[in-house]
């Protein structure tokens, strides 16, 4: 069986107001983005320099930078699906060294795939009058997609740079892009096409 990937248009130039925009880096943690991680996503390595450049661009323009951390207790029921990973206060749960957060950044420790679920994320975004969310990270069809979908359902404008997200397979990657584009009306682009003003 072969599956045809629907055409997905990438926006050429996305200009976002700095004060109403947040950059979200989803789960770029050792367990997902380091070769010794428990659920390593090999293609996430390729996104690290892209995300790092986007973070630097955002910080220069005083865009709110938010990191999410998958954060599990030892007896988390999710381990029945994925096995143990991102256990709180362990090396695997830490953000990869190349993208280490600054004190001024926000860190959201999340319980499930969706960064809004059971967290203060929406509250923080509302306090900062955020309207636009640039969402990067891993895994595209799981935590990135669920966070993007939850954001769209709350009427945030969602922008996803396709070179700043990663998945375990091409099918997973393209299915995430399709859902973000088709179902949530997110804007897909390249990281280099995003400008903060």
VOPAGU-2260 file (C-alpha; in pm, 1 decimal, decimal comma):
REM VOPAGU-2260
SITE   aa  ch    i         X         Y         Z
SITE  UNK   A    0       0,0       0,0       0,0
SITE  UNK   A    1     123,4     349,7     -78,0
SITE  UNK   A    2      -9,7     669,5      70,7
SITE  UNK   A    3      -4,9     995,3    -119,6
SITE  UNK   A    4      97,3    1294,1      87,9
SITE  UNK   A    5    -132,0    1590,0      16,6
SITE  UNK   A    6      41,4    1907,5     -98,7
SITE  UNK   A    7     121,6    2137,6     189,7
SITE  UNK   A    8     197,1    2501,2     119,6
SITE  UNK   A    9     475,5    2672,1     310,9
SITE  UNK   A   10     442,9    3042,0     385,4
SITE  UNK   A   11     728,1    3248,2     236,8
SITE  UNK   A   12     745,1    3522,1     497,2
SITE  UNK   A   13     585,4    3521,7     842,2
SITE  UNK   A   14     617,2    3850,2    1030,9
SITE  UNK   A   15     504,1    3839,1    1393,6
SITE  UNK   A   16     468,9    4110,8    1653,6
SITE  UNK   A   17     728,9    4037,9    1921,7
SITE  UNK   A   18     523,9    4140,9    2224,2
SITE  UNK   A   19     227,2    3920,8    2131,1
SITE  UNK   A   20     430,5    3615,1    2025,9
SITE  UNK   A   21     580,0    3323,4    2218,6
SITE  UNK   A   22     827,9    3065,9    2093,9
SITE  UNK   A   23     757,5    2719,2    2235,1
SITE  UNK   A   24    1024,5    2450,6    2230,7
SITE  UNK   A   25     853,9    2117,2    2291,5
SITE  UNK   A   26    1038,3    1840,8    2476,8
SITE  UNK   A   27    1390,2    1888,7    2343,0
SITE  UNK   A   28    1511,8    1672,8    2629,1
SITE  UNK   A   29    1792,7    1423,7    2662,2
SITE  UNK   A   30    1560,1    1124,2    2650,4
SITE  UNK   A   31    1431,3    1235,0    2308,6
SITE  UNK   A   32    1713,1    1437,2    2153,5
SITE  UNK   A   33    2035,5    1279,8    2278,8
SITE  UNK   A   34    2171,0     954,5    2129,4
SITE  UNK   A   35    2178,1     799,7    2479,0
SITE  UNK   A   36    1815,8     894,8    2548,9
SITE  UNK   A   37    1553,8     630,6    2623,9
SITE  UNK   A   38    1323,1     737,2    2338,2
SITE  UNK   A   39    1577,7     895,4    2104,2
SITE  UNK   A   40    1439,5    1059,0    1789,2
SITE  UNK   A   41    1739,1    1060,5    1549,3
SITE  UNK   A   42    1606,3    1343,1    1330,7
SITE  UNK   A   43    1572,6    1569,2    1635,6
SITE  UNK   A   44    1950,6    1619,9    1621,5
SITE  UNK   A   45    1908,6    1798,2    1286,3
SITE  UNK   A   46    1659,9    2042,6    1439,2
SITE  UNK   A   47    1882,5    2154,2    1727,6
SITE  UNK   A   48    2081,1    2420,3    1532,2
SITE  UNK   A   49    1761,7    2541,0    1362,7
SITE  UNK   A   50    1581,3    2578,5    1694,8
SITE  UNK   A   51    1887,6    2740,9    1853,1
SITE  UNK   A   52    1898,0    3007,0    1578,4
SITE  UNK   A   53    1525,5    3071,8    1624,2
SITE  UNK   A   54    1569,5    3105,1    2002,3
SITE  UNK   A   55    1851,7    3356,5    1952,7
SITE  UNK   A   56    1639,6    3555,1    1707,6
SITE  UNK   A   57    1346,4    3551,3    1953,0
SITE  UNK   A   58    1558,6    3662,2    2249,1
SITE  UNK   A   59    1703,2    3953,8    2052,8
SITE  UNK   A   60    1347,9    4077,9    1992,9
SITE  UNK   A   61    1230,3    4003,1    2350,3
SITE  UNK   A   62     989,0    3732,2    2237,3
SITE  UNK   A   63     872,6    3511,6    2525,5
SITE  UNK   A   64    1063,6    3181,3    2508,8
SITE  UNK   A   65     893,5    2877,5    2661,2
SITE  UNK   A   66    1038,5    2528,6    2701,2
SITE  UNK   A   67     823,2    2226,7    2776,8
SITE  UNK   A   68     956,4    1927,7    2964,9
SITE  UNK   A   69     790,3    1590,4    2962,9
SITE  UNK   A   70     791,7    1527,1    3338,7
SITE  UNK   A   71     689,2    1191,0    3480,3
SITE  UNK   A   72     674,3    1023,8    3819,2
SITE  UNK   A   73     810,7     670,6    3854,0
SITE  UNK   A   74     466,9     507,6    3836,8
SITE  UNK   A   75     325,5     707,8    3546,5
SITE  UNK   A   76      60,5     509,3    3352,3
SITE  UNK   A   77     207,0     644,5    3026,3
SITE  UNK   A   78     498,6     405,8    3071,5
SITE  UNK   A   79     264,5     122,0    2972,1
SITE  UNK   A   80     264,9     282,0    2625,1
SITE  UNK   A   81     620,0     411,3    2587,3
SITE  UNK   A   82     827,1     259,7    2864,4
SITE  UNK   A   83    1005,0     470,3    3125,0
SITE  UNK   A   84    1122,9     810,2    2999,9
SITE  UNK   A   85    1166,4    1169,1    3114,7
SITE  UNK   A   86    1144,1    1082,2    3483,0
SITE  UNK   A   87    1139,2    1400,2    3688,3
SITE  UNK   A   88    1473,9    1527,6    3817,1
SITE  UNK   A   89    1680,8    1288,3    3604,1
SITE  UNK   A   90    1928,4    1346,6    3321,0
SITE  UNK   A   91    1674,3    1216,7    3068,1
SITE  UNK   A   92    1425,1    1489,9    3161,7
SITE  UNK   A   93    1674,5    1775,4    3122,7
SITE  UNK   A   94    1669,1    2002,2    2817,2
SITE  UNK   A   95    1959,3    1919,5    2583,0
SITE  UNK   A   96    2271,8    2120,3    2662,3
SITE  UNK   A   97    2276,1    2296,8    2322,7
SITE  UNK   A   98    1937,7    2458,3    2396,3
SITE  UNK   A   99    1980,1    2518,2    2768,4
SITE  UNK   A  100    1713,9    2763,6    2894,2
SITE  UNK   A  101    1803,4    3098,6    3045,9
SITE  UNK   A  102    1661,0    3219,2    3377,0
SITE  UNK   A  103    1435,2    3457,1    3183,8
SITE  UNK   A  104    1276,4    3169,7    2989,8
SITE  UNK   A  105     962,1    2990,5    3104,6
SITE  UNK   A  106     966,9    2615,5    3169,1
SITE  UNK   A  107     641,8    2419,1    3159,6
SITE  UNK   A  108     659,3    2070,4    3305,6
SITE  UNK   A  109     390,7    1868,4    3136,8
SITE  UNK   A  110     213,7    1550,9    3236,8
SITE  UNK   A  111      89,4    1428,5    2899,3
SITE  UNK   A  112     138,4    1497,4    2528,1
SITE  UNK   A  113     -45,5    1830,7    2535,0
SITE  UNK   A  114     153,7    2109,2    2705,3
SITE  UNK   A  115    -172,0    2281,6    2805,0
SITE  UNK   A  116    -307,1    1977,8    2991,3
SITE  UNK   A  117    -280,9    2021,6    3368,4
SITE  UNK   A  118     -27,6    2305,4    3335,0
SITE  UNK   A  119     -10,2    2683,4    3376,9
SITE  UNK   A  120      74,6    2739,5    3008,5
SITE  UNK   A  121    -251,7    2906,6    2905,1
SITE  UNK   A  122    -244,7    3126,0    3216,5
SITE  UNK   A  123     110,8    3243,2    3141,8
SITE  UNK   A  124      23,6    3316,5    2778,3
SITE  UNK   A  125    -285,1    3518,1    2879,2
SITE  UNK   A  126     -87,8    3715,0    3140,9
SITE  UNK   A  127     158,9    3811,8    2867,3
SITE  UNK   A  128    -114,7    3894,6    2611,9
SITE  UNK   A  129      21,3    3634,3    2371,4
SITE  UNK   A  130    -172,0    3571,8    2049,7
SITE  UNK   A  131      84,1    3393,9    1828,5
SITE  UNK   A  132     263,3    3068,9    1908,6
SITE  UNK   A  133     565,4    2949,0    1713,0
SITE  UNK   A  134     585,5    2580,0    1802,2
SITE  UNK   A  135     903,9    2374,5    1755,3
SITE  UNK   A  136    1044,6    2052,7    1898,7
SITE  UNK   A  137     971,2    1682,2    1910,3
SITE  UNK   A  138     786,2    1450,7    1860,8
SITE  UNK   A  139     593,7    1602,8    1566,7
SITE  UNK   A  140     289,4    1374,6    1564,1
SITE  UNK   A  141     265,2    1343,4    1942,3
SITE  UNK   A  142     359,2    1629,7    2172,8
SITE  UNK   A  143     407,2    1894,5    1902,4
SITE  UNK   A  144      75,6    1808,7    1735,0
SITE  UNK   A  145    -124,4    1785,2    2057,5
SITE  UNK   A  146      17,8    2115,3    2182,1
SITE  UNK   A  147     -49,1    2285,0    1846,7
SITE  UNK   A  148    -402,5    2146,2    1838,3
SITE  UNK   A  149    -475,6    2254,0    2194,0
SITE  UNK   A  150    -340,0    2601,5    2115,8
SITE  UNK   A  151    -556,0    2630,7    1804,1
SITE  UNK   A  152    -864,7    2522,3    1998,3
SITE  UNK   A  153    -794,0    2813,1    2234,5
SITE  UNK   A  154    -775,5    3048,7    1932,2
SITE  UNK   A  155    -402,8    3112,3    1939,1
SITE  UNK   A  156    -248,7    3163,0    1596,2
SITE  UNK   A  157     -18,8    2863,8    1544,9
SITE  UNK   A  158     297,6    2880,5    1335,8
SITE  UNK   A  159     511,2    2568,5    1288,8
SITE  UNK   A  160     853,7    2585,1    1121,9
SITE  UNK   A  161     876,0    2249,6     944,4
SITE  UNK   A  162    1255,2    2231,5     977,4
SITE  UNK   A  163    1233,3    2278,7    1355,1
SITE  UNK   A  164    1021,5    1970,8    1432,8
SITE  UNK   A  165    1106,5    1601,3    1412,0
SITE  UNK   A  166     940,7    1260,5    1423,4
SITE  UNK   A  167    1040,0     896,0    1433,8
SITE  UNK   A  168     921,5     828,7    1076,8
SITE  UNK   A  169     842,7    1030,5     764,9
SITE  UNK   A  170     481,8     913,2     784,5
SITE  UNK   A  171     451,4    1050,4    1138,1
SITE  UNK   A  172     614,6    1378,2    1034,7
SITE  UNK   A  173     390,8    1437,3     732,9
SITE  UNK   A  174      74,7    1328,8     911,0
SITE  UNK   A  175     147,2    1592,8    1176,9
SITE  UNK   A  176     197,0    1861,4     911,9
SITE  UNK   A  177    -128,1    1758,6     744,6
SITE  UNK   A  178    -324,6    1787,9    1069,7
SITE  UNK   A  179    -170,1    2121,4    1165,5
SITE  UNK   A  180    -244,5    2259,1     818,4
SITE  UNK   A  181    -580,2    2099,0     740,7
SITE  UNK   A  182    -747,6    2061,3    1078,7
SITE  UNK   A  183    -599,9    2343,4    1287,5
SITE  UNK   A  184    -528,4    2597,0    1011,4
SITE  UNK   A  185    -178,0    2652,5    1141,1
SITE  UNK   A  186      81,9    2831,0     930,3
SITE  UNK   A  187     364,8    2609,2     809,0
SITE  UNK   A  188     691,5    2769,1     707,3
SITE  UNK   A  189    1069,7    2742,8     742,2
SITE  UNK   A  190    1240,5    2882,7    1050,5
SITE  UNK   A  191    1440,4    3128,0     837,9
SITE  UNK   A  192    1113,1    3276,0     707,2
SITE  UNK   A  193     999,6    3385,3    1052,3
SITE  UNK   A  194    1068,6    3744,0    1158,5
SITE  UNK   A  195     983,7    3912,4    1487,8
SITE  UNK   A  196     917,4    4287,4    1485,0
